[in-house]
Amino acid sequence: MARRITKQSDIRNSRVINPREGLQMYIELRNEVTKSKILKRSYIYYFFITCLEFLGFGFFLYQLVIQRNPWLTFFTSLGIAFFSVRIGGLIHDAGHRAIFRSTKLNDLFGYFCSFIIAFPYSVWRVKHNAHHAHVNEEDEDPDLEIPFSFTERSYKRNNFFVKVVRKYQVWLYYLLGPLVSFTIRLKSFWFYRKNFTPRLSVEILLLVFGLAVWYIVPFFIFPFWKALLFFVVINFVGGFYMLNIFAPNHKGMPQLKKGLKLSFVEHQIITSRNIYGHWLTDYMYLGLNYQIEHHLFPNCPRNKLHLLTPLIKKFCQKYRLAYTSMSFLDSNRFILSELNAVSQTKK
């Protein structure tokens, strides 16, 4: 099962450093990265990748409208699911201010992309920023608020869904995990209710309109079988793709006791895991296979994250910090073995 770190001395295979020392180490690394100009904006790259994602999305959307064949409807729905997640990747990069220098332009672009795929941009930003600030920290990282348990403590949670899932979680992981894209949209309304301000009114109206277009209108304009097939595919396949982008990066890595004070650089490195880089994995993972690099420099353009790898590996070697990376298959095997280990210990 995943190691639960309650004190700094629990950290294995890595040097123990105090927060002040860690800050100086990170400043040293950031100065080196800044000198290399890796963090400069990549406008040409984002122009072409944005055109590619929207052209792909528009093509399959058009095909969905004109198709009458069930199999072709299935494949066009697959394409829409794929490219809707790709557009979600642009939302992610805009939220990290990795596309434009201007905060306003990043937000405008993020809101525009969010409207297209009916995604709650501001809700996601709050949640995702909390994740970056408290990676794998118990009761603080919202990405740990899932029914799957990687430590004994999380296994014992007094939560109805956890109790239902935990005995069979290794079998249910790929069945329930894909629901993430749908639940993010639903849970956003709890956030709006709790944190409502007049400023959010337009965003809420646009989200409701977008959800109606995606999930209700198809049942009025398409035959029932076609609308239902579209609904199932875009949610399950899109969720499955999203799950396999984000889960391999932190799931099964050490979880930290709430309030444990670690330096920023140590916290981000020991709780993150990379997937080996390759032009295909770089594209499919939206650059997030370089998760350690992304967490240390979240505003780095996605096409330049691989340039950070040699610098960060050298840095980790110099200061004896664990740098974890593995293949896509090994990462998934690791996640399943950690889920199984927790379940087995409680039988």
C-alpha positions in Angstrom: 0.0 0.0 0.0 1.1 3.6 -0.4 3.3 4.9 2.4 1.7 7.3 4.8 4.3 9.9 5.9 3.5 11.4 9.3 7.0 12.9 10.0 9.9 13.8 7.8 12.0 10.9 8.9 9.5 8.5 7.3 10.7 9.7 3.9 12.8 6.9 2.2 15.3 6.9 -0.6 15.5 10.7 -0.4 17.4 13.3 1.5 15.7 14.9 4.5 15.9 18.7 4.1 14.4 21.5 6.2 12.0 24.0 4.5 14.5 26.9 4.5 17.2 24.8 2.9 14.6 23.5 0.4 13.7 27.1 -0.5 17.3 28.0 -1.3 17.6 24.8 -3.4 14.5 25.6 -5.4 15.7 29.2 -6.0 18.9 27.8 -7.3 17.0 25.5 -9.7 14.6 28.2 -10.8 17.5 30.6 -11.6 19.0 27.9 -13.8 15.7 27.3 -15.5 15.1 31.0 -16.0 18.5 31.5 -17.6 17.8 28.7 -20.0 14.6 30.6 -21.2 12.6 27.4 -21.1 9.6 29.2 -19.4 9.2 31.6 -22.4 5.7 31.5 -23.9 5.2 29.2 -26.9 2.6 31.1 -28.9 3.2 29.3 -32.3 2.9 25.9 -30.6 -0.3 26.7 -28.8 -1.7 28.3 -32.0 -1.2 25.1 -34.0 -2.3 22.7 -31.2 -5.4 24.7 -30.5 -6.3 24.6 -34.2 -5.7 20.9 -34.3 -7.9 20.1 -31.2 -10.7 22.3 -32.4 -10.6 21.0 -36.0 -10.7 17.5 -34.7 -13.5 18.3 -32.3 -15.5 20.1 -35.0 -15.0 17.3 -37.6 -16.4 14.6 -35.3 -19.2 16.8 -34.1 -20.3 17.3 -37.7 -20.0 13.6 -38.4 -22.2 12.9 -35.3 -25.0 15.0 -36.7 -25.0 13.4 -40.2 -24.5 9.8 -39.1 -27.3 7.2 -39.0 -25.2 4.1 -38.6 -24.8 2.9 -35.0 -21.2 1.9 -35.4 -20.2 5.1 -37.1 -22.1 7.0 -34.4 -20.1 5.1 -31.8 -16.7 6.0 -33.4 -17.7 9.7 -33.9 -18.7 9.8 -30.3 -15.2 8.4 -29.4 -13.7 11.2 -31.4 -15.7 13.8 -29.6 -14.8 12.4 -26.2 -11.1 12.3 -27.2 -11.0 15.9 -28.4 -13.2 17.3 -25.6 -10.5 16.0 -23.2 -7.8 17.6 -25.4 -9.7 20.9 -25.2 -9.7 20.3 -21.4 -5.9 20.2 -21.6 -5.9 23.7 -23.1 -8.1 24.8 -20.1 -5.5 23.2 -17.8 -2.7 25.1 -19.4 -4.6 28.4 -19.4 -5.4 27.9 -15.7 -1.7 27.6 -15.0 -0.9 30.7 -17.1 1.2 28.6 -19.4 -0.2 30.0 -22.7 -0.2 33.8 -22.5 1.8 36.2 -20.4 -1.4 38.0 -19.5 -3.6 36.5 -16.7 -6.7 38.0 -18.3 -6.0 36.4 -21.7 -5.4 33.1 -20.1 -8.7 33.3 -18.2 -10.6 34.5 -21.3 -9.2 31.5 -23.3 -9.9 29.2 -20.4 -13.5 30.4 -20.1 -14.0 30.1 -23.9 -12.7 26.5 -24.0 -14.8 25.6 -20.9 -17.9 26.9 -22.5 -17.4 24.7 -25.5 -17.2 21.5 -23.4 -19.5 22.7 -20.6 -16.8 22.7 -17.9 -16.8 24.8 -14.7 -13.5 26.7 -15.1 -13.4 28.7 -11.9 -14.5 25.7 -9.8 -11.8 23.6 -11.4 -9.1 26.3 -10.8 -9.9 26.5 -7.1 -9.8 22.7 -6.8 -6.7 22.3 -8.9 -4.7 25.0 -7.2 -5.5 23.4 -3.9 -4.2 20.1 -5.3 -0.9 21.8 -6.4 -0.5 23.4 -3.0 -1.2 20.2 -1.0 -0.2 17.3 -3.3 -1.3 14.0 -1.6 -1.8 15.7 1.7 -4.6 14.2 3.7 -7.7 16.3 4.2 -6.2 19.1 2.0 -5.7 17.7 -1.5 -9.2 17.5 -3.2 -7.9 14.9 -5.6 -7.8 12.4 -2.6 -11.6 12.8 -2.2 -12.3 9.6 -4.1 -13.8 6.3 -3.0 -10.5 4.5 -3.7 -8.1 3.9 -0.8 -4.3 3.8 -1.1 -3.5 3.8 2.7 -4.9 2.1 5.7 -6.2 5.4 7.1 -8.1 6.2 3.9 -9.5 2.7 3.9 -11.1 3.3 7.3 -12.9 6.4 6.2 -16.5 6.6 7.5 -17.9 7.2 4.0 -20.7 5.3 2.4 -19.1 5.1 -1.1 -15.8 4.1 0.4 -17.4 1.3 2.4 -19.2 0.0 -0.7 -16.1 0.1 -3.0 -13.2 -0.7 -0.8 -13.3 -4.5 -0.8 -13.5 -4.7 -4.5 -11.7 -1.4 -5.4 -9.0 -3.1 -7.6 -11.8 -4.4 -9.8 -13.9 -1.3 -9.7 -11.1 1.2 -10.4 -11.5 1.3 -14.2 -15.3 1.1 -14.0 -15.9 3.9 -11.5 -12.8 6.0 -12.3 -14.1 7.2 -15.6 -17.1 8.9 -13.9 -14.6 11.7 -12.8 -15.5 14.0 -15.8 -19.2 13.7 -15.1 -18.9 14.2 -11.3 -16.7 17.3 -11.7 -19.5 19.0 -13.5 -22.2 17.9 -11.0 -20.2 18.7 -7.9 -19.5 22.2 -9.3 -23.1 23.2 -8.3 -22.3 22.4 -4.7 -19.4 24.8 -5.0 -21.5 27.5 -6.6 -24.2 27.1 -3.9 -21.6 27.4 -1.1 -19.6 30.2 -2.6 -22.1 32.1 -4.6 -21.5 35.7 -5.6 -23.2 37.8 -8.3 -19.9 37.6 -10.3 -20.5 33.8 -10.8 -24.0 34.2 -12.2 -22.9 34.4 -15.9 -20.6 31.4 -15.4 -23.4 29.4 -13.9 -25.8 30.3 -16.7 -23.3 29.4 -19.3 -22.5 26.1 -17.6 -26.2 25.2 -17.3 -26.7 26.1 -21.0 -23.7 24.0 -22.0 -24.8 21.0 -20.0 -28.3 21.2 -21.6 -26.7 21.3 -25.0 -24.5 18.3 -24.3 -26.9 16.1 -22.2 -30.5 17.1 -23.0 -30.7 18.5 -26.5 -29.4 15.3 -28.2 -32.4 13.4 -26.8 -34.7 15.9 -28.7 -32.9 16.0 -32.0 -31.5 12.5 -32.4 -33.2 9.1 -32.1 -33.2 7.8 -28.5 -30.6 5.1 -29.2 -28.2 7.6 -30.8 -28.5 10.2 -28.0 -28.1 7.5 -25.3 -25.0 6.0 -27.1 -23.5 9.5 -27.4 -24.2 10.2 -23.7 -22.6 7.0 -22.5 -19.5 7.2 -24.8 -18.6 10.8 -24.2 -18.9 10.4 -20.4 -17.3 7.0 -20.0 -14.6 7.2 -22.7 -13.8 10.8 -22.0 -13.7 10.0 -18.2 -11.5 7.0 -18.9 -9.0 9.1 -20.9 -9.0 11.8 -18.3 -8.5 9.2 -15.5 -5.5 7.8 -17.4 -3.9 11.2 -17.8 -4.1 12.3 -14.1 -4.1 9.1 -12.0 -0.7 7.7 -13.0 1.0 10.8 -11.7 0.2 10.7 -8.0 -2.0 7.6 -7.1 0.0 5.2 -5.0 2.7 7.7 -4.2 3.3 8.7 -0.5 0.5 10.4 1.2 1.3 13.1 3.8 -0.2 13.7 7.2 -2.1 17.0 7.3 0.1 19.8 8.5 3.4 18.0 7.9 5.8 20.8 6.9 8.1 19.9 4.0 9.9 22.2 1.7 8.1 23.0 -1.6 10.7 21.2 -3.7 10.7 18.0 -1.6 6.9 17.9 -1.3 6.4 18.1 -5.0 9.1 15.6 -6.0 8.3 12.8 -3.5 4.6 12.8 -4.2 4.8 12.9 -8.0 5.6 10.2 -10.6 6.5 10.6 -14.3 5.6 8.5 -17.3 8.5 8.0 -19.7 8.6 10.6 -22.4 8.0 9.9 -26.1 6.4 12.0 -28.8 3.3 9.8 -28.6 3.0 9.8 -24.7 3.8 13.5 -24.7 0.8 14.2 -27.0 -1.6 11.7 -25.4 -0.7 12.9 -21.8 -1.0 16.6 -22.7 2.6 16.9 -21.5 1.5 15.8 -18.0 3.6 12.7 -18.2 6.3 15.1 -17.0 4.5 15.5 -13.7 7.5 16.3 -11.5 8.6 19.0 -14.0 5.0 20.4 -14.2 4.6 20.6 -10.4 7.9 22.4 -9.9 7.2 24.8 -12.8 3.4 24.7 -13.5 3.6 27.8 -15.8 5.9 26.0 -18.2 4.5 25.6 -21.7 3.6 21.9 -22.2 5.9 21.5 -25.3 8.9 22.6 -23.2 8.4 20.4 -20.1 10.8 17.7 -21.5 13.5 20.4 -21.6 13.3 20.7 -17.9 14.0 17.0 -17.3 17.8 17.0 -17.6 18.0 20.0 -15.3 15.7 18.4 -12.7 17.3 15.0 -12.8 20.7 16.6 -12.3 19.3 18.6 -9.4 17.7 15.5 -7.8 21.0 13.6 -8.1 23.0 16.5 -6.6 20.7 16.8 -3.6 19.8 13.1 -3.3 16.1 13.5 -4.0 14.1 10.6 -5.4 13.0 11.1 -9.0 10.4 8.5 -9.9 9.4 7.6 -13.4 8.1 4.5 -15.1 6.2 3.3 -18.2 2.5 3.7 -18.7 1.8 0.0 -18.1 4.0 -0.2 -15.1 2.3 2.9 -13.6 -1.1 1.3 -14.0 0.2 -2.0 -12.6 1.6 -0.1 -9.6 -1.7 1.6 -8.9 -3.6 -1.6 -9.0 -1.1 -3.4 -6.8 -1.4 -0.6 -4.2 -5.2 -0.8 -4.3 -5.0 -4.6 -3.9 -2.5 -4.4 -1.1 -4.8 -2.2 1.0 -7.8 -4.4 0.4 -5.8 -7.6 1.2 -4.5 -6.3 4.5 -8.1 -5.7 5.7 -9.5 -9.1 4.8 
